[in-house]
Amino acid sequence: MGDEGAGVNAPVANIVFDLDGTLVDSAPVFVEVLNAMLADRGSTRRVTEAEIAPFASLGGPALVSGVLAHECGDLRAEVDDFRARYRLFPTPLESLYEGVAEGVRDLSAQGFRLAICSNKPQGLCEKVIADLGLTDHFPVIVGSSPDRMTKPAPDLMELVMAGLGTTVHDCLYVGDSEIDQALAKATGVRFAFVTYGYATEQFNAGEQAEFSRFSDLVQWIKTERATLLAA
């Protein structure tokens, strides 16, 4: 881990999570949807999770154009088709990374306020969280929409802050990619990096707190708050 105590001004009260690659491994569903699109277009090519991973955190247009490549037609129509198909897929419970369901419930029970900040469209964010039975633990869910700039622009995080009724000073943002770290820098929110997601192999979180298991992240959050409150 990096210097986890750097810049701590107040105990964390609000924890904001990225979705894909942080709470949920969406790559298997992306593979199914994109392979169905290829099959319907008469293509014999099939994509794998390894091909999906570099695009999984970049949003629908980048994912669809990057994976379909030369077989991508009109991008807007292809993205609309991808998202329409995706809405029909129930999110499997096993897509949650290990320890996430228990960790989210634990943090919520401990009084932390939880939120989602994702480049996935708003409706799909809400659908995925609902499919996984976690809606009650996330009073604020912010995804993308045509009138919102996607991460790493600060727009989505600013909406989260407004929804929580708070500022960056008692918030932590948890993500798995370069884009998430860039968003944290752009907004001044502390960042914690989970290593099991979709970041490139070259990514280095630097001095940020870093975790290979969600359960370790949860324990660190609870321990830090207890230490600061006791000081």
C-alpha positions as CSV (number, residue, x, y, z in Angstrom):
1,M,0.0,0.0,0.0
2,G,0.9,3.6,-0.4
3,D,0.8,6.4,2.2
4,E,-2.8,5.8,3.2
5,G,-2.8,8.5,5.9
6,A,-1.7,11.3,3.6
7,G,-4.1,14.2,3.4
8,V,-6.6,12.9,6.0
9,N,-8.5,15.8,7.5
10,A,-11.6,14.1,8.8
11,P,-13.0,10.6,9.3
12,V,-14.5,9.3,6.1
13,A,-18.3,9.4,6.3
14,N,-19.2,9.0,2.6
15,I,-17.8,6.3,0.3
16,V,-18.3,6.7,-3.4
17,F,-17.7,3.6,-5.6
18,D,-17.1,3.1,-9.2
19,L,-19.2,0.2,-10.5
20,D,-17.7,-1.9,-13.3
21,G,-14.4,-3.3,-12.2
22,T,-14.8,-2.2,-8.6
23,L,-18.0,-3.7,-7.3
24,V,-19.0,-5.8,-10.3
25,D,-17.2,-7.8,-13.0
26,S,-19.3,-6.9,-16.0
27,A,-16.9,-8.4,-18.6
28,P,-18.7,-11.7,-18.9
29,V,-22.0,-10.0,-19.7
30,F,-20.3,-7.6,-22.1
31,V,-18.9,-10.6,-23.9
32,E,-22.3,-12.3,-24.3
33,V,-23.9,-9.1,-25.6
34,L,-21.1,-8.2,-28.0
35,N,-20.9,-11.8,-29.3
36,A,-24.6,-11.9,-29.9
37,M,-24.3,-8.6,-31.9
38,L,-21.5,-10.1,-34.0
39,A,-23.5,-13.3,-34.6
40,D,-26.6,-11.3,-35.7
41,R,-24.4,-9.5,-38.2
42,G,-23.2,-12.7,-39.7
43,S,-19.7,-12.4,-38.3
44,T,-17.8,-15.6,-37.2
45,R,-15.6,-13.6,-34.9
46,R,-16.1,-13.9,-31.2
47,V,-14.5,-11.8,-28.5
48,T,-13.1,-12.8,-25.1
49,E,-13.0,-11.2,-21.7
50,A,-9.3,-10.4,-22.3
51,E,-10.3,-8.3,-25.3
52,I,-13.0,-6.6,-23.3
53,A,-10.9,-5.5,-20.4
54,P,-9.0,-2.5,-21.9
55,F,-12.3,-0.9,-22.8
56,A,-14.5,-1.9,-19.9
57,S,-14.0,1.3,-17.9
58,L,-14.2,3.7,-20.8
59,G,-18.0,3.8,-21.4
60,G,-20.3,2.3,-24.0
61,P,-19.1,4.1,-27.1
62,A,-15.4,3.3,-26.5
63,L,-16.3,-0.3,-25.5
64,V,-18.5,-1.0,-28.6
65,S,-16.2,0.7,-31.1
66,G,-13.0,-0.7,-29.6
67,V,-14.2,-4.3,-29.4
68,L,-16.3,-4.5,-32.6
69,A,-13.5,-2.6,-34.4
70,H,-13.8,-2.8,-38.2
71,E,-17.2,-4.6,-37.8
72,C,-18.7,-1.6,-36.1
73,G,-21.3,0.2,-38.1
74,D,-22.9,3.6,-37.2
75,L,-21.5,4.0,-33.7
76,R,-24.6,5.6,-32.2
77,A,-26.9,2.9,-33.5
78,E,-24.4,0.2,-32.4
79,V,-24.3,1.7,-28.8
80,D,-28.1,1.9,-28.7
81,D,-28.3,-1.8,-29.7
82,F,-25.7,-2.8,-27.2
83,R,-27.5,-1.0,-24.3
84,A,-30.9,-2.3,-25.3
85,R,-29.6,-5.9,-25.2
86,Y,-27.7,-5.2,-22.0
87,R,-30.9,-4.1,-20.3
88,L,-32.4,-7.5,-21.0
89,F,-29.6,-9.4,-19.2
90,P,-30.2,-10.0,-15.5
91,T,-27.0,-9.2,-13.6
92,P,-25.7,-12.5,-12.1
93,L,-25.1,-12.4,-8.4
94,E,-21.7,-14.1,-9.0
95,S,-20.6,-11.0,-11.0
96,L,-20.1,-9.2,-7.6
97,Y,-16.4,-9.4,-6.7
98,E,-15.5,-11.5,-3.7
99,G,-16.5,-9.8,-0.4
100,V,-18.5,-6.9,-2.0
101,A,-22.0,-7.9,-0.9
102,E,-20.9,-8.5,2.7
103,G,-18.6,-5.4,2.7
104,V,-21.3,-3.1,1.4
105,R,-23.8,-4.3,4.0
106,D,-21.2,-4.0,6.7
107,L,-20.2,-0.4,5.8
108,S,-23.9,0.6,5.5
109,A,-24.6,-0.9,8.9
110,Q,-21.6,1.0,10.4
111,G,-23.3,4.3,9.3
112,F,-21.2,5.1,6.2
113,R,-23.2,6.7,3.4
114,L,-22.5,4.9,0.1
115,A,-22.9,6.2,-3.5
116,I,-22.1,5.1,-7.0
117,C,-20.3,7.2,-9.6
118,S,-20.0,5.5,-12.9
119,N,-19.7,6.2,-16.6
120,K,-22.4,3.5,-17.2
121,P,-25.7,5.1,-18.2
122,Q,-27.9,6.2,-15.2
123,G,-30.6,3.6,-15.9
124,L,-28.2,0.7,-16.3
125,C,-26.4,1.7,-13.0
126,E,-29.7,1.6,-11.2
127,K,-30.7,-1.7,-12.9
128,V,-27.4,-3.5,-12.0
129,I,-27.6,-2.4,-8.4
130,A,-31.2,-3.4,-8.2
131,D,-30.5,-6.8,-9.8
132,L,-27.9,-7.4,-7.1
133,G,-30.3,-6.5,-4.3
134,L,-28.1,-3.6,-3.1
135,T,-30.4,-0.6,-3.8
136,D,-31.2,0.1,-0.2
137,H,-27.4,0.6,0.5
138,F,-26.9,3.2,-2.1
139,P,-29.0,6.3,-1.6
140,V,-27.1,8.1,-4.3
141,I,-26.4,6.5,-7.7
142,V,-25.0,8.7,-10.5
143,G,-24.3,7.4,-14.0
144,S,-23.9,9.1,-17.3
145,S,-26.5,10.7,-19.5
146,P,-26.4,12.8,-22.7
147,D,-26.2,16.1,-20.7
148,R,-23.4,14.9,-18.3
149,M,-19.7,14.8,-19.1
150,T,-18.3,11.4,-18.3
151,K,-15.3,10.7,-16.0
152,P,-12.6,12.0,-15.6
153,A,-14.5,15.3,-16.0
154,P,-15.8,16.3,-12.5
155,D,-19.5,16.5,-13.5
156,L,-20.6,13.1,-12.2
157,M,-18.7,13.4,-8.9
158,E,-20.2,16.9,-8.4
159,L,-23.7,15.4,-8.7
160,V,-22.8,12.7,-6.2
161,M,-21.5,15.3,-3.7
162,A,-24.8,17.3,-4.2
163,G,-26.8,14.2,-3.7
164,L,-25.0,13.3,-0.5
165,G,-25.2,16.9,0.7
166,T,-21.5,17.0,1.5
167,T,-18.1,18.1,0.2
168,V,-14.8,16.2,-0.6
169,H,-13.4,16.6,2.9
170,D,-15.1,13.5,4.4
171,C,-15.4,11.4,1.2
172,L,-13.4,8.6,-0.3
173,Y,-13.6,7.4,-3.9
174,V,-12.9,3.8,-4.6
175,G,-12.1,2.8,-8.2
176,D,-10.1,0.4,-10.3
177,S,-8.7,2.4,-13.2
178,E,-6.7,5.3,-14.4
179,I,-9.9,7.2,-15.1
180,D,-11.0,6.8,-11.5
181,Q,-7.7,8.2,-10.2
182,A,-7.9,11.1,-12.7
183,L,-11.4,11.9,-11.5
184,A,-10.2,11.9,-7.9
185,K,-7.4,14.3,-8.7
186,A,-9.8,16.5,-10.7
187,T,-12.2,16.8,-7.8
188,G,-9.9,16.6,-4.7
189,V,-11.6,13.5,-3.4
190,R,-9.3,11.0,-1.7
191,F,-8.8,7.8,-3.8
192,A,-8.5,4.2,-2.9
193,F,-7.4,1.8,-5.7
194,V,-8.6,-1.8,-6.0
195,T,-6.2,-3.9,-8.0
196,Y,-8.5,-6.7,-9.2
197,G,-10.4,-4.6,-11.8
198,Y,-9.8,-3.3,-15.3
199,A,-6.7,-1.1,-15.0
200,T,-3.9,-1.7,-17.5
201,E,-0.9,-3.6,-16.3
202,Q,1.2,-0.4,-16.6
203,F,-1.0,1.6,-14.2
204,N,0.7,2.6,-11.0
205,A,-1.5,4.1,-8.2
206,G,1.5,5.8,-6.7
207,E,0.9,6.9,-3.1
208,Q,-2.7,6.0,-3.1
209,A,-4.1,3.3,-0.8
210,E,-4.2,0.1,-2.7
211,F,-6.1,-3.1,-2.1
212,S,-6.3,-6.5,-3.7
213,R,-9.4,-7.7,-1.8
214,F,-12.6,-5.8,-1.1
215,S,-12.6,-7.1,2.5
216,D,-9.2,-5.5,3.2
217,L,-10.6,-2.1,1.9
218,V,-13.6,-2.4,4.2
219,Q,-11.4,-3.2,7.2
220,W,-9.0,-0.3,6.5
221,I,-11.9,2.2,6.2
222,K,-13.4,1.1,9.5
223,T,-10.0,1.0,11.3
224,E,-9.0,4.5,10.0
225,R,-12.3,6.0,11.2
226,A,-12.0,4.4,14.6
227,T,-8.4,5.6,15.0
228,L,-9.2,9.2,14.0
229,L,-12.3,9.4,16.2
230,A,-10.2,8.1,19.2
231,A,-7.4,10.6,18.6
